Amino acid sequence: MDSVFGTEGILAAHLPHYEPRTGQKEMADLVARLLQSSPISYEFDPFAGLDDLDNLDDLDIDQAPQAECLMIEAETGLGKTLAYLVPAILSGRKVVVSTNTRNLQDQILESEIPFIRTYIVPKLTAMSVKGRQNYLCLYRWHQLTSGGQQQLFADNQFAAIDTWLGETRFADRAEMEGLHGNSPLWQKICCISHFCLGSDCPDSGSCFLNRLRREAAACQLLVVNHHLLFSDLSVRSNGYGEVLPRYESVIFDEAHHLERVATNFFGFSFSRYQMLDLISDIEQSMQESSRTGSSREQEVVGAARSLAGLNEQFAAAFPVEKGRFPLAGVFESQAGLEQIKETVLAALNTLANKLDKIKGTNKPWEQYMNRCLDLSERLQAITTPTTPTTPVAESEEEQPRYIHWFERTDKNLTLSATPIDVAKDLQNTLFNSVSHCVFTSATLRTGSSFSYFSKGLGIPEQSKSCSFPSPFDYAANSLLYIPNSSFPEPAASGYRASLHDAIHTLVSMSRGRALLLFTSFHAMDTAWYALRDVLDFPLLRQGKASRRELLARFSQETDSVLFAVASFWEGVDVPGESLSMVIIDKLPFEVPSDPVIMARMDRIKAAGNNPFFQFQVPRAILTLRQGVGRLMRRSGDQGVIAVLDVRLFSKGYGGRFLKSLPAAPVSRDIDDVEDFFS
């Protein structure tokens, strides 16, 4: 790695403003050594024969080899992207790089890969692979354009798409400006699994998705997002083929998101919208097939419309309060709900039987039949009580695997079964199918330990870990401000007024140039209305414009103030003067009302441990570190981090938070903030 990352290496010679960093080279060495280790013997294929298995529990996992894993925390400014890309590419292995955000994927493909191809590996083959819904389906396109549905097209849109299809390589929607993923037109022509005719498709030879898969299979490096990677693992584990071509090694960047993404993909759901989509697709296909249809097709339409009415009855029978709630006890407490459910299940099976009778007519009736059966299985599985009912059973095998819950929104009802612990799922899919896994992020540790992160994912205990601090000089260029002991704690009656006064004072001292991060939309909105008439700076608020628009304006203006929550705690990269202060209203503890969070906390408690210290505190530390990390994005940045929560000093656990924060000088005197900016 010296020839690349050394003081006289390739990066120093060809990368503008490059500064050799010891941590970057050390990280590259670690990744290189891991990928050079002996490969797994694929005599055991954890996915072989899954067509004949109901699930992975039938596999003898204990005899499967485990991937070698490496956890690397690399704080902002280290240059970790090149530190893992270069050794991954030089290893010669088939590698997948998985990220959480599109921005990082674009950076890799538009910046790092061209540089590596120009100066290090000229013959490198690399490409991005997205979910299939991002690509156009030729069969659906031909069906749509031959069906006279011109009302779906805007002016000249048909001609533009038709021309594009003659030029594009993979028909990726992102290439077409103005064609949005949620537009009615794109939903009619994109690739969707339950519409795919596979080898029976008359357009299979020209299929863009098939071309993409062929070229991806020949590439050394694939760049994907976490959702697609876990979709691949989920599809493989259920014996339904594969989403990605086989790969030897996986590098997870932005790895602190993995437990959340895995939780979503190893669970399953049933919703009002899923039913509406099925019914709408059946009716649309009937309209496209003929004006009248056969008598059997008319029976299908009748069964679909009957199911539509039952779907609304079923949704209406649930409690009307919006939010997420455990499903336990709901069917017993809501009169008639169990009977309506059974009627819905019977109607789904009836519709499936009627579709089965016409499925040989070269139309997507078989796909619709399979969707009916799948929805029926999901509804039955989610609403079937699990045993035992206690959070922790006498043995691991007796523990409930899923928490069953429902969510009510303005227009939808969703029933879900979510794994309480994804560690076993990952051991059964990811760690038993690849040779190496690298997990990296700016925030993996809580305090000085990787244990919370590694246990949540089931990473083998013997796995190596390493952390590299940011090369930025926090001691000289930043200040961490925490109010003094007279400031009320968040639960105290005077906290909100004191919070708003403190924000006003701090933003005035920084002359705007501040990112305000709140732990809830309510807190953000309350502060906005309290301060909008007293702060003499341009004020921006999340929800009033798109994320991209807000960040563009915030970056361009040198005195604006951005009020934000949720997703703005990470992924905000605004170097320079425009972001000179980050203000955080309080420690970002999650409200333990979410059913999945409650189930995980209950399991920890039932095992005799403390869920607050083992679960809530580590999660809050990781979130706080992400928020704090918005300040210093380049070596020349300067500014103040203000965490307006005295519990950092008044509570015993506050020390764990402080140990996890950058090495900035700490002050509890507001005058020090004024001195800093003056």
LINGIFEN-V733760 format. One record per residue. N is the residue number from 0. PHI is phi in whole degrees, 0 to 359 (* if undefined). PSI is psi in radians with two decimals (* if undefined). Layout:
n=N phi=PHI psi=PSI
n=N phi=PHI psi=PSI
//
This chain:
n=0 phi=* psi=-0.25
n=1 phi=301 psi=-0.68
n=2 phi=292 psi=-0.31
n=3 phi=259 psi=-0.87
n=4 phi=258 psi=-0.06
n=5 phi=290 psi=3.01
n=6 phi=298 psi=-0.44
n=7 phi=241 psi=0.47
n=8 phi=275 psi=-3.01
n=9 phi=297 psi=-0.73
n=10 phi=295 psi=-0.77
n=11 phi=298 psi=-0.58
n=12 phi=280 psi=-0.52
n=13 phi=236 psi=-0.20
n=14 phi=260 psi=2.02
n=15 phi=302 psi=2.42
n=16 phi=62 psi=0.35
n=17 phi=290 psi=2.37
n=18 phi=237 psi=2.00
n=19 phi=304 psi=2.30
n=20 phi=235 psi=2.21
n=21 phi=303 psi=-0.75
n=22 phi=298 psi=-0.64
n=23 phi=295 psi=-0.80
n=24 phi=294 psi=-0.70
n=25 phi=296 psi=-0.69
n=26 phi=296 psi=-0.76
n=27 phi=299 psi=-0.69
n=28 phi=298 psi=-0.74
n=29 phi=298 psi=-0.80
n=30 phi=295 psi=-0.72
n=31 phi=298 psi=-0.78
n=32 phi=296 psi=-0.68
n=33 phi=297 psi=-0.84
n=34 phi=288 psi=-0.31
n=35 phi=273 psi=-0.10
n=36 phi=290 psi=2.89
n=37 phi=301 psi=2.35
n=38 phi=287 psi=2.76
n=39 phi=292 psi=2.48
n=40 phi=281 psi=2.15
n=41 phi=270 psi=0.40
n=42 phi=299 psi=-0.56
n=43 phi=262 psi=2.04
n=44 phi=252 psi=1.88
n=45 phi=295 psi=-0.26
n=46 phi=255 psi=-0.03
n=47 phi=293 psi=2.39
n=48 phi=72 psi=0.29
n=49 phi=290 psi=-0.29
n=50 phi=299 psi=-0.41
n=51 phi=259 psi=0.11
n=52 phi=245 psi=2.54
n=53 phi=285 psi=-0.65
n=54 phi=197 psi=3.10
n=55 phi=289 psi=-0.20
n=56 phi=296 psi=-0.34
n=57 phi=280 psi=-0.13
n=58 phi=272 psi=2.58
n=59 phi=273 psi=1.40
n=60 phi=296 psi=-0.54
n=61 phi=300 psi=-0.44
n=62 phi=270 psi=-0.07
n=63 phi=276 psi=2.48
n=64 phi=290 psi=2.69
n=65 phi=253 psi=2.47
n=66 phi=297 psi=2.58
n=67 phi=281 psi=2.25
n=68 phi=242 psi=2.61
n=69 phi=221 psi=2.21
n=70 phi=251 psi=2.20
n=71 phi=230 psi=2.06
n=72 phi=265 psi=2.07
n=73 phi=234 psi=1.88
n=74 phi=288 psi=2.89
n=75 phi=307 psi=2.37
n=76 phi=100 psi=-0.15
n=77 phi=285 psi=-0.53
n=78 phi=87 psi=0.76
n=79 phi=289 psi=-0.42
n=80 phi=298 psi=-0.86
n=81 phi=292 psi=-0.52
n=82 phi=294 psi=-0.42
n=83 phi=256 psi=-0.48
n=84 phi=292 psi=-0.80
n=85 phi=299 psi=-0.93
n=86 phi=294 psi=-0.54
n=87 phi=296 psi=-0.76
n=88 phi=288 psi=-0.71
n=89 phi=290 psi=-0.32
n=90 phi=292 psi=-0.41
n=91 phi=79 psi=0.04
n=92 phi=275 psi=2.84
n=93 phi=279 psi=1.96
n=94 phi=237 psi=2.42
n=95 phi=251 psi=2.24
n=96 phi=256 psi=2.13
n=97 phi=245 psi=2.23
n=98 phi=237 psi=2.93
n=99 phi=267 psi=-0.47
n=100 phi=241 psi=2.64
n=101 phi=294 psi=-0.59
n=102 phi=302 psi=-0.76
n=103 phi=291 psi=-0.66
n=104 phi=300 psi=-0.79
n=105 phi=298 psi=-0.70
n=106 phi=299 psi=-0.77
n=107 phi=298 psi=-0.80
n=108 phi=281 psi=-0.53
n=109 phi=263 psi=-0.33
n=110 phi=241 psi=-1.12
n=111 phi=295 psi=-0.82
n=112 phi=297 psi=-0.81
n=113 phi=301 psi=-0.65
n=114 phi=296 psi=-0.83
n=115 phi=297 psi=-0.69
n=116 phi=292 psi=-0.57
n=117 phi=284 psi=-0.71
n=118 phi=246 psi=-0.26
n=119 phi=237 psi=-0.97
n=120 phi=231 psi=1.55
n=121 phi=300 psi=-0.53
n=122 phi=263 psi=0.30
n=123 phi=301 psi=2.29
n=124 phi=251 psi=2.12
n=125 phi=211 psi=2.56
n=126 phi=201 psi=2.86
n=127 phi=264 psi=2.46
n=128 phi=237 psi=2.23
n=129 phi=247 psi=3.05
n=130 phi=297 psi=2.61
n=131 phi=299 psi=-0.42
n=132 phi=290 psi=-0.14
n=133 phi=275 psi=-0.09
n=134 phi=242 psi=2.61
n=135 phi=280 psi=2.44
n=136 phi=262 psi=2.05
n=137 phi=298 psi=-0.67
n=138 phi=297 psi=-0.80
n=139 phi=293 psi=-0.61
n=140 phi=298 psi=-0.80
n=141 phi=293 psi=-0.64
n=142 phi=297 psi=-0.73
n=143 phi=291 psi=-0.84
n=144 phi=287 psi=-0.38
n=145 phi=271 psi=-0.15
n=146 phi=265 psi=0.06
n=147 phi=68 psi=0.59
n=148 phi=263 psi=0.95
n=149 phi=295 psi=-0.34
n=150 phi=295 psi=-0.31
n=151 phi=282 psi=-0.29
n=152 phi=264 psi=2.40
n=153 phi=282 psi=3.05
n=154 phi=304 psi=2.22
n=155 phi=64 psi=0.12
n=156 phi=291 psi=-0.68
n=157 phi=300 psi=-0.83
n=158 phi=297 psi=-0.67
n=159 phi=295 psi=-0.77
n=160 phi=292 psi=-0.73
n=161 phi=298 psi=-0.71
n=162 phi=294 psi=-0.75
n=163 phi=301 psi=-0.70
n=164 phi=294 psi=-0.39
n=165 phi=277 psi=-0.17
n=166 phi=245 psi=-0.53
n=167 phi=286 psi=2.71
n=168 phi=267 psi=-0.73
n=169 phi=238 psi=-0.02
n=170 phi=57 psi=0.82
n=171 phi=281 psi=2.17
n=172 phi=305 psi=-0.57
n=173 phi=300 psi=-0.33
n=174 phi=284 psi=-0.33
n=175 phi=259 psi=1.82
n=176 phi=295 psi=2.32
n=177 phi=90 psi=-0.11
n=178 phi=261 psi=1.72
n=179 phi=274 psi=2.61
n=180 phi=296 psi=-0.48
n=181 phi=261 psi=0.19
n=182 phi=288 psi=2.56
n=183 phi=303 psi=-0.63
n=184 phi=296 psi=-0.87
n=185 phi=297 psi=-0.61
n=186 phi=296 psi=-0.38
n=187 phi=273 psi=-0.29
n=188 phi=235 psi=-0.03
n=189 phi=278 psi=2.86
n=190 phi=284 psi=2.13
n=191 phi=231 psi=2.35
n=192 phi=302 psi=-0.72
n=193 phi=282 psi=-0.03
n=194 phi=258 psi=-0.16
n=195 phi=287 psi=2.24
n=196 phi=268 psi=-0.03
n=197 phi=62 psi=-2.38
n=198 phi=291 psi=-0.26
n=199 phi=277 psi=-0.10
n=200 phi=289 psi=2.28
n=201 phi=294 psi=-0.29
n=202 phi=255 psi=0.27
n=203 phi=299 psi=-0.58
n=204 phi=293 psi=-0.50
n=205 phi=255 psi=0.09
n=206 phi=300 psi=2.22
n=207 phi=294 psi=-0.65
n=208 phi=293 psi=-0.68
n=209 phi=296 psi=-0.69
n=210 phi=297 psi=-0.77
n=211 phi=302 psi=-0.79
n=212 phi=294 psi=-0.65
n=213 phi=296 psi=-0.78
n=214 phi=288 psi=-0.61
n=215 phi=296 psi=-0.65
n=216 phi=295 psi=-0.45
n=217 phi=266 psi=-0.09
n=218 phi=275 psi=2.56
n=219 phi=281 psi=-0.65
n=220 phi=237 psi=2.20
n=221 phi=245 psi=2.38
n=222 phi=248 psi=2.12
n=223 phi=226 psi=3.07
n=224 phi=256 psi=2.89
n=225 phi=302 psi=-0.66
n=226 phi=298 psi=-0.75
n=227 phi=291 psi=-0.69
n=228 phi=299 psi=-0.77
n=229 phi=284 psi=-0.47
n=230 phi=297 psi=-0.71
n=231 phi=298 psi=-0.81
n=232 phi=298 psi=-0.71
n=233 phi=294 psi=-0.77
n=234 phi=296 psi=-0.76
n=235 phi=299 psi=-0.75
n=236 phi=293 psi=-0.43
n=237 phi=266 psi=0.05
n=238 phi=77 psi=0.39
n=239 phi=257 psi=0.48
n=240 phi=97 psi=-2.43
n=241 phi=206 psi=2.65
n=242 phi=266 psi=-0.66
n=243 phi=246 psi=2.64
n=244 phi=294 psi=2.79
n=245 phi=302 psi=2.50
n=246 phi=222 psi=2.68
n=247 phi=268 psi=-0.66
n=248 phi=223 psi=2.59
n=249 phi=233 psi=2.34
n=250 phi=245 psi=2.05
n=251 phi=261 psi=1.91
n=252 phi=267 psi=2.79
n=253 phi=52 psi=0.77
n=254 phi=289 psi=-0.24
n=255 phi=294 psi=-0.19
n=256 phi=271 psi=-0.12
n=257 phi=296 psi=-0.73
n=258 phi=299 psi=-0.72
n=259 phi=296 psi=-0.81
n=260 phi=294 psi=-0.75
n=261 phi=298 psi=-0.68
n=262 phi=302 psi=-0.72
n=263 phi=293 psi=-0.71
n=264 phi=278 psi=-0.42
n=265 phi=268 psi=0.07
n=266 phi=257 psi=-3.03
n=267 phi=207 psi=2.80
n=268 phi=216 psi=2.89
n=269 phi=221 psi=2.25
n=270 phi=221 psi=2.83
n=271 phi=301 psi=-0.73
n=272 phi=295 psi=-0.66
n=273 phi=300 psi=-0.71
n=274 phi=293 psi=-0.77
n=275 phi=298 psi=-0.70
n=276 phi=298 psi=-0.76
n=277 phi=299 psi=-0.86
n=278 phi=297 psi=-0.75
n=279 phi=297 psi=-0.72
n=280 phi=295 psi=-0.71
n=281 phi=297 psi=-0.83
n=282 phi=297 psi=-0.71
n=283 phi=296 psi=-0.74
n=284 phi=295 psi=-0.62
n=285 phi=296 psi=-0.72
n=286 phi=295 psi=-0.62
n=287 phi=284 psi=-0.48
n=288 phi=285 psi=-0.70
n=289 phi=187 psi=2.96
n=290 phi=283 psi=-0.61
n=291 phi=250 psi=-0.82
n=292 phi=81 psi=2.84
n=293 phi=287 psi=2.97
n=294 phi=297 psi=-0.63
n=295 phi=292 psi=-0.65
n=296 phi=293 psi=-0.65
n=297 phi=295 psi=-0.60
n=298 phi=296 psi=-0.66
n=299 phi=297 psi=-0.78
n=300 phi=299 psi=-0.76
n=301 phi=298 psi=-0.74
n=302 phi=293 psi=-0.63
n=303 phi=294 psi=-0.74
n=304 phi=293 psi=-0.63
n=305 phi=296 psi=-0.71
n=306 phi=296 psi=-0.61
n=307 phi=299 psi=-0.74
n=308 phi=294 psi=-0.73
n=309 phi=295 psi=-0.62
n=310 phi=301 psi=-0.75
n=311 phi=292 psi=-0.67
n=312 phi=297 psi=-0.74
n=313 phi=297 psi=-0.80
n=314 phi=296 psi=-0.69
n=315 phi=290 psi=-0.36
n=316 phi=281 psi=-0.19
n=317 phi=276 psi=2.77
n=318 phi=307 psi=2.52
n=319 phi=276 psi=-0.26
n=320 phi=297 psi=2.34
n=321 phi=279 psi=2.52
n=322 phi=136 psi=-2.98
n=323 phi=250 psi=2.35
n=324 phi=216 psi=2.60
n=325 phi=299 psi=2.54
n=326 phi=276 psi=-0.31
n=327 phi=302 psi=2.23
n=328 phi=88 psi=-0.23
n=329 phi=293 psi=-0.75
n=330 phi=292 psi=-0.46
n=331 phi=281 psi=-0.56
n=332 phi=271 psi=-0.39
n=333 phi=262 psi=1.99
n=334 phi=299 psi=2.26
n=335 phi=80 psi=-0.05
n=336 phi=294 psi=-0.73
n=337 phi=298 psi=-0.71
n=338 phi=294 psi=-0.71
n=339 phi=296 psi=-0.69
n=340 phi=301 psi=-0.81
n=341 phi=297 psi=-0.62
n=342 phi=294 psi=-0.69
n=343 phi=297 psi=-0.78
n=344 phi=300 psi=-0.75
n=345 phi=296 psi=-0.69
n=346 phi=292 psi=-0.67
n=347 phi=297 psi=-0.75
n=348 phi=292 psi=-0.64
n=349 phi=297 psi=-0.81
n=350 phi=298 psi=-0.71
n=351 phi=298 psi=-0.73
n=352 phi=296 psi=-0.72
n=353 phi=292 psi=-0.64
n=354 phi=292 psi=-0.59
n=355 phi=298 psi=-0.55
n=356 phi=285 psi=-0.32
n=357 phi=243 psi=0.16
n=358 phi=291 psi=-0.27
n=359 phi=272 psi=0.27
n=360 phi=262 psi=0.46
n=361 phi=57 psi=0.64
n=362 phi=228 psi=2.98
n=363 phi=282 psi=0.56
n=364 phi=293 psi=-0.60
n=365 phi=293 psi=-0.66
n=366 phi=298 psi=-0.71
n=367 phi=294 psi=-0.66
n=368 phi=298 psi=-0.78
n=369 phi=296 psi=-0.62
n=370 phi=294 psi=-0.68
n=371 phi=301 psi=-0.84
n=372 phi=295 psi=-0.67
n=373 phi=295 psi=-0.79
n=374 phi=297 psi=-0.67
n=375 phi=296 psi=-0.78
n=376 phi=296 psi=-0.70
n=377 phi=296 psi=-0.85
n=378 phi=299 psi=-0.74
n=379 phi=295 psi=-0.76
n=380 phi=292 psi=-0.72
n=381 phi=291 psi=-0.61
n=382 phi=265 psi=0.05
n=383 phi=273 psi=2.16
n=384 phi=302 psi=2.46
n=385 phi=261 psi=2.65
n=386 phi=232 psi=2.60
n=387 phi=284 psi=2.94
n=388 phi=271 psi=-0.19
n=389 phi=280 psi=2.57
n=390 phi=299 psi=-0.57
n=391 phi=230 psi=2.16
n=392 phi=266 psi=3.13
n=393 phi=294 psi=-0.51
n=394 phi=227 psi=2.82
n=395 phi=298 psi=-0.62
n=396 phi=295 psi=-0.46
n=397 phi=272 psi=-0.14
n=398 phi=290 psi=2.45
n=399 phi=296 psi=2.35
n=400 phi=278 psi=-0.58
n=401 phi=240 psi=2.67
n=402 phi=257 psi=2.25
n=403 phi=259 psi=2.27
n=404 phi=208 psi=2.97
n=405 phi=223 psi=2.71
n=406 phi=231 psi=2.25
n=407 phi=251 psi=2.19
n=408 phi=241 psi=-3.03
n=409 phi=302 psi=-0.70
n=410 phi=237 psi=-0.08
n=411 phi=227 psi=2.74
n=412 phi=231 psi=2.21
n=413 phi=235 psi=2.28
n=414 phi=253 psi=2.33
n=415 phi=224 psi=2.62
n=416 phi=239 psi=2.02
n=417 phi=241 psi=2.32
n=418 phi=297 psi=2.35
n=419 phi=288 psi=-0.55
n=420 phi=223 psi=2.15
n=421 phi=265 psi=-0.02
n=422 phi=302 psi=-0.80
n=423 phi=294 psi=-0.66
n=424 phi=299 psi=-0.74
n=425 phi=290 psi=-0.63
n=426 phi=297 psi=-0.65
n=427 phi=280 psi=-0.26
n=428 phi=238 psi=-1.17
n=429 phi=291 psi=-1.01
n=430 phi=291 psi=-0.32
n=431 phi=261 psi=0.12
n=432 phi=235 psi=-0.16
n=433 phi=232 psi=2.91
n=434 phi=275 psi=-0.65
n=435 phi=218 psi=2.56
n=436 phi=227 psi=2.21
n=437 phi=247 psi=2.25
n=438 phi=244 psi=2.13
n=439 phi=220 psi=2.64
n=440 phi=186 psi=2.90
n=441 phi=283 psi=-0.26
n=442 phi=221 psi=1.66
n=443 phi=240 psi=-0.41
n=444 phi=263 psi=2.64
n=445 phi=242 psi=2.05
n=446 phi=70 psi=-2.13
n=447 phi=245 psi=0.28
n=448 phi=241 psi=2.50
n=449 phi=266 psi=0.07
n=450 phi=298 psi=-0.71
n=451 phi=298 psi=-0.80
n=452 phi=296 psi=-0.84
n=453 phi=292 psi=-0.68
n=454 phi=292 psi=-0.64
n=455 phi=297 psi=-0.54
n=456 phi=259 psi=-0.09
n=457 phi=71 psi=0.51
n=458 phi=294 psi=2.30
n=459 phi=310 psi=2.41
n=460 phi=299 psi=-0.52
n=461 phi=279 psi=0.02
n=462 phi=295 psi=2.56
n=463 phi=278 psi=2.69
n=464 phi=216 psi=2.68
n=465 phi=204 psi=2.59
n=466 phi=232 psi=2.49
n=467 phi=234 psi=2.09
n=468 phi=290 psi=2.82
n=469 phi=296 psi=2.48
n=470 phi=283 psi=-0.10
n=471 phi=290 psi=2.55
n=472 phi=271 psi=1.40
n=473 phi=297 psi=-0.63
n=474 phi=299 psi=-0.64
n=475 phi=267 psi=-0.47
n=476 phi=247 psi=0.09
n=477 phi=214 psi=2.95
n=478 phi=217 psi=2.37
n=479 phi=257 psi=1.99
n=480 phi=255 psi=2.28
n=481 phi=229 psi=2.28
n=482 phi=302 psi=2.76
n=483 phi=284 psi=3.12
n=484 phi=294 psi=-0.24
n=485 phi=283 psi=-0.24
n=486 phi=285 psi=2.33
n=487 phi=288 psi=2.64
n=488 phi=289 psi=2.78
n=489 phi=304 psi=-0.50
n=490 phi=277 psi=-0.17
n=491 phi=285 psi=2.69
n=492 phi=296 psi=-0.57
n=493 phi=269 psi=0.13
n=494 phi=297 psi=-0.80
n=495 phi=298 psi=-0.79
n=496 phi=296 psi=-0.73
n=497 phi=295 psi=-0.66
n=498 phi=300 psi=-0.84
n=499 phi=294 psi=-0.68
n=500 phi=297 psi=-0.75
n=501 phi=295 psi=-0.73
n=502 phi=298 psi=-0.77
n=503 phi=301 psi=-0.81
n=504 phi=296 psi=-0.81
n=505 phi=294 psi=-0.78
n=506 phi=293 psi=-0.59
n=507 phi=295 psi=-0.70
n=508 phi=293 psi=-0.65
n=509 phi=276 psi=-0.07
n=510 phi=56 psi=0.97
n=511 phi=75 psi=-2.39
n=512 phi=55 psi=0.62
n=513 phi=234 psi=2.44
n=514 phi=256 psi=2.07
n=515 phi=257 psi=2.01
n=516 phi=254 psi=2.14
n=517 phi=248 psi=2.74
n=518 phi=270 psi=-0.05
n=519 phi=202 psi=2.73
n=520 phi=296 psi=-0.64
n=521 phi=298 psi=-0.78
n=522 phi=296 psi=-0.71
n=523 phi=297 psi=-0.85
n=524 phi=296 psi=-0.70
n=525 phi=298 psi=-0.77
n=526 phi=294 psi=-0.70
n=527 phi=302 psi=-0.88
n=528 phi=292 psi=-0.51
n=529 phi=284 psi=-0.47
n=530 phi=247 psi=-0.21
n=531 phi=297 psi=-0.48
n=532 phi=263 psi=-0.07
n=533 phi=244 psi=-0.22
n=534 phi=265 psi=2.12
n=535 phi=266 psi=0.95
n=536 phi=220 psi=2.79
n=537 phi=297 psi=2.15
n=538 phi=252 psi=2.26
n=539 phi=244 psi=2.51
n=540 phi=224 psi=2.34
n=541 phi=303 psi=2.38
n=542 phi=101 psi=-0.33
n=543 phi=269 psi=-0.22
n=544 phi=201 psi=2.98
n=545 phi=293 psi=2.77
n=546 phi=304 psi=-0.77
n=547 phi=297 psi=-0.77
n=548 phi=297 psi=-0.77
n=549 phi=298 psi=-0.81
n=550 phi=290 psi=-0.59
n=551 phi=296 psi=-0.79
n=552 phi=291 psi=-0.72
n=553 phi=298 psi=-0.66
n=554 phi=289 psi=-0.66
n=555 phi=283 psi=-0.58
n=556 phi=271 psi=2.49
n=557 phi=256 psi=0.25
n=558 phi=219 psi=0.16
n=559 phi=279 psi=2.82
n=560 phi=234 psi=2.22
n=561 phi=249 psi=2.06
n=562 phi=269 psi=2.18
n=563 phi=210 psi=2.95
n=564 phi=208 psi=3.02
n=565 phi=55 psi=-1.94
n=566 phi=296 psi=-0.34
n=567 phi=283 psi=-0.11
n=568 phi=292 psi=-0.28
n=569 phi=214 psi=2.88
n=570 phi=79 psi=0.03
n=571 phi=268 psi=2.02
n=572 phi=238 psi=1.54
n=573 phi=238 psi=1.55
n=574 phi=284 psi=2.84
n=575 phi=90 psi=-2.87
n=576 phi=293 psi=-0.50
n=577 phi=302 psi=-0.51
n=578 phi=240 psi=1.67
n=579 phi=246 psi=-0.06
n=580 phi=210 psi=2.37
n=581 phi=245 psi=2.14
n=582 phi=246 psi=2.20
n=583 phi=245 psi=2.21
n=584 phi=293 psi=-0.71
n=585 phi=195 psi=3.00
n=586 phi=299 psi=2.30
n=587 phi=277 psi=1.07
n=588 phi=288 psi=2.41
n=589 phi=282 psi=2.48
n=590 phi=286 psi=2.07
n=591 phi=283 psi=0.91
n=592 phi=253 psi=-0.26
n=593 phi=294 psi=2.31
n=594 phi=303 psi=-0.66
n=595 phi=291 psi=-0.77
n=596 phi=299 psi=-0.77
n=597 phi=299 psi=-0.75
n=598 phi=295 psi=-0.71
n=599 phi=292 psi=-0.68
n=600 phi=292 psi=-0.69
n=601 phi=298 psi=-0.68
n=602 phi=294 psi=-0.72
n=603 phi=297 psi=-0.77
n=604 phi=295 psi=-0.74
n=605 phi=294 psi=-0.42
n=606 phi=278 psi=0.05
n=607 phi=90 psi=0.22
n=608 phi=251 psi=3.03
n=609 phi=258 psi=1.89
n=610 phi=294 psi=-0.45
n=611 phi=295 psi=-0.85
n=612 phi=279 psi=-0.53
n=613 phi=270 psi=-0.29
n=614 phi=232 psi=-1.00
n=615 phi=290 psi=-0.78
n=616 phi=296 psi=-0.86
n=617 phi=302 psi=-0.71
n=618 phi=295 psi=-0.70
n=619 phi=293 psi=-0.66
n=620 phi=299 psi=-0.80
n=621 phi=298 psi=-0.72
n=622 phi=294 psi=-0.76
n=623 phi=299 psi=-0.75
n=624 phi=298 psi=-0.64
n=625 phi=296 psi=-0.78
n=626 phi=297 psi=-0.80
n=627 phi=298 psi=-0.58
n=628 phi=292 psi=-0.10
n=629 phi=289 psi=-0.36
n=630 phi=288 psi=-1.02
n=631 phi=264 psi=1.87
n=632 phi=247 psi=-0.33
n=633 phi=222 psi=2.85
n=634 phi=297 psi=-0.45
n=635 phi=268 psi=0.04
n=636 phi=289 psi=2.62
n=637 phi=220 psi=2.73
n=638 phi=163 psi=-3.09
n=639 phi=243 psi=2.39
n=640 phi=255 psi=2.13
n=641 phi=242 psi=2.02
n=642 phi=251 psi=1.90
n=643 phi=270 psi=1.01
n=644 phi=218 psi=1.89
n=645 phi=287 psi=-0.13
n=646 phi=296 psi=-0.30
n=647 phi=301 psi=-0.42
n=648 phi=244 psi=-0.49
n=649 phi=275 psi=-0.29
n=650 phi=247 psi=2.60
n=651 phi=299 psi=-0.61
n=652 phi=285 psi=-0.20
n=653 phi=302 psi=-0.57
n=654 phi=298 psi=-0.58
n=655 phi=294 psi=-0.66
n=656 phi=294 psi=-0.82
n=657 phi=299 psi=-0.67
n=658 phi=296 psi=-0.42
n=659 phi=271 psi=-0.14
n=660 phi=269 psi=2.82
n=661 phi=300 psi=2.84
n=662 phi=279 psi=0.92
n=663 phi=273 psi=2.59
n=664 phi=300 psi=2.44
n=665 phi=256 psi=2.32
n=666 phi=224 psi=2.55
n=667 phi=243 psi=0.31
n=668 phi=246 psi=2.05
n=669 phi=298 psi=-0.45
n=670 phi=296 psi=-0.50
n=671 phi=293 psi=-0.56
n=672 phi=293 psi=-0.77
n=673 phi=297 psi=-0.73
n=674 phi=297 psi=-0.68
n=675 phi=301 psi=-0.83
n=676 phi=281 psi=-0.38
n=677 phi=278 psi=*
//
